Amino acid sequence: MIASMTGFARQPMTLDEGAYDWELKSVNHRYLELRIHLPEALRALEPEVRSRLKKHLARGKIDVVLRDRGQSGASPTAFDADRVRSLINATESIADIMKHDASVSPLDILAWPGVLEGAKVDPDRLAAPVLAGLDTAIDALVAMRETEGQELANGLRERLEAVAEHVAFIRERREPMLAEQRERTLARINELDLSLDPKRLEQEVALLAQRLDIAEELDRIEGHVKAVRDILTNDGPSGRRLDFLMQEFNRETNTLASKSHDLEITRATVEMKVLIEQMREQVQNLE
């Protein structure tokens, strides 16, 4: 299913060992970038957390945070006096070196990792329920990304059909444009009153018409329209392929505009460029 790269999920957990919150935030990114923040006691779970995320997500910058809200009504039982003394000695030594030292409050010391000693956490016992909570959060994030992705896909389909309509219009105007260009060329030659070999003149006019012909560009654009339709019906990541196709759309439309000597075709190509740019912006959000 088409999925967006943006989403958010939060999964609170209340366990016998304490209360925890998973928060997953996803934004656009060229590749998959995982930024995982776990409490010190559960840092060993990071490889498994990373593995589970990679199974469900292919692109995006993902911030993953597990917050420890502590036990309900509980407070730290003690603090590490030796560590506190070491920290105070270190801050005093640094203050002697600094020209403008800043005072350190007791709360700053208490906030240092490892100073407060609360209830001991058993990582092995917490692993299973914490990872189960992660799975629930990942499912919620994926669901949100898929919902937004379907909205983007619907917008892409609407604009794609509009591009197809412009292509059909230009194809109808192709033959009249070539005929009009031929007549204008012959009229200019007659105005100059030149004595030219009829066969050579016909060859030159035919070569000019060939250079101005836009049939190949129209065929390629129609091929790109079909390719985008197919991608939008398939499962799995699609953003990179669609981004490449948007570049191809732009290339062919620019060639159309450069070859056009017809006002109606020029107007249609301008409208196509607007639609393609809108599609390109939407594609940037897709996984």
Long-range contacts (C-beta under 8 A, 24 or more apart in sequence): 1-146, 1-149, 1-150, 1-235, 2-146, 2-149, 2-150, 2-152, 2-153, 2-232, 2-238, 2-286, 2-287, 3-142, 3-145, 3-146, 3-148, 3-149, 3-237, 3-286, 3-287, 4-145, 4-146, 4-148, 4-149, 4-152, 4-285, 4-286, 4-287, 5-29, 5-59, 5-60, 5-145, 5-239, 5-285, 5-286, 5-287, 6-60, 6-145, 6-148, 6-285, 7-141, 7-142, 7-144, 7-145, 7-148, 8-141, 8-144, 9-137, 9-138, 9-140, 9-141, 9-144, 10-137, 11-133, 11-134, 11-136, 11-137, 11-140, 13-129, 13-130, 13-133, 14-72, 15-126, 15-129, 15-130, 17-71, 17-119, 17-121, 17-122, 17-125, 17-126, 18-68, 18-69, 18-70, 18-71, 18-74, 18-119, 18-121, 19-68, 19-69, 19-70, 19-71, 19-72, 20-66, 20-67, 20-68, 20-69, 20-130, 20-133, 21-65, 21-66, 21-67, 21-69, 22-64, 22-65, 22-66, 22-133, 22-134, 22-136, 22-137, 23-63, 23-64, 23-65, 23-67, 23-137, 24-62, 24-63, 24-64, 24-65, 24-137, 24-138, 24-140, 24-141, 25-62, 25-63, 26-57, 26-60, 26-61, 26-62, 26-63, 26-141, 26-145, 27-60, 27-61, 28-60, 28-61, 28-284, 28-285, 29-59, 29-60, 29-61, 30-59, 31-59, 32-57, 32-58, 32-59, 32-60, 32-62, 33-60, 33-61, 33-62, 34-62, 34-64, 35-61, 35-62, 35-63, 35-64, 36-64, 37-63, 37-64, 37-65, 37-66, 38-66, 39-66, 39-67, 39-68, 39-121, 40-113, 40-114, 41-68, 41-121, 41-123, 41-126, 42-66, 42-121, 42-123, 42-126, 42-127, 42-130, 44-123, 45-123, 45-127, 45-130, 45-131, 48-127, 48-131, 49-131, 49-134, 52-131, 52-134, 52-135, 52-138, 53-138, 56-138, 56-142, 57-138, 57-141, 57-142, 57-287, 58-236, 58-237, 58-287, 59-237, 59-239, 59-240, 59-287, 60-145, 60-287, 66-130, 66-134, 70-118, 71-118, 71-119, 74-118, 74-119, 75-118, 76-116, 76-117, 76-118, 77-117, 77-118, 77-119, 78-116, 78-117, 79-110, 79-115, 79-116, 79-117, 80-114, 80-115, 80-116, 80-117, 83-112, 83-114, 83-115, 84-109, 84-115, 87-112, 87-115, 145-287, 148-285, 149-286, 149-287, 152-282, 152-285, 152-286, 153-232, 153-286, 155-282, 156-228, 156-232, 156-242, 156-279, 156-282, 156-283, 157-229, 157-232, 159-275, 159-278, 159-279, 159-282, 160-225, 160-228, 160-229, 160-279, 162-271, 162-275, 163-221, 163-225, 163-249, 163-272, 163-275, 163-276, 164-222, 164-225, 166-268, 166-269, 166-271, 166-272, 166-275, 167-218, 167-221, 167-222, 167-225, 167-272, 169-264, 169-268, 170-214, 170-218, 170-256, 170-265, 170-268, 170-269, 171-218, 173-262, 173-264, 173-265, 173-268, 174-213, 174-214, 174-215, 174-218, 176-262, 177-212, 177-260, 177-261, 177-262, 177-265, 178-209, 178-212, 178-213, 180-262, 181-208, 181-209, 181-212, 181-261, 182-209, 211-259, 212-259, 212-261, 213-259, 214-255, 214-256, 214-259, 214-260, 214-265, 217-252, 217-255, 217-256, 217-259, 218-256, 220-248, 220-252, 221-249, 221-252, 221-253, 221-256, 224-248, 224-249, 224-252, 237-287, 238-286, 238-287, 239-283, 239-284, 239-285, 239-286, 239-287, 242-283, 242-286, 243-280, 243-283, 243-284, 246-276, 246-279, 246-280, 246-283, 249-276, 249-279, 250-276, 250-280
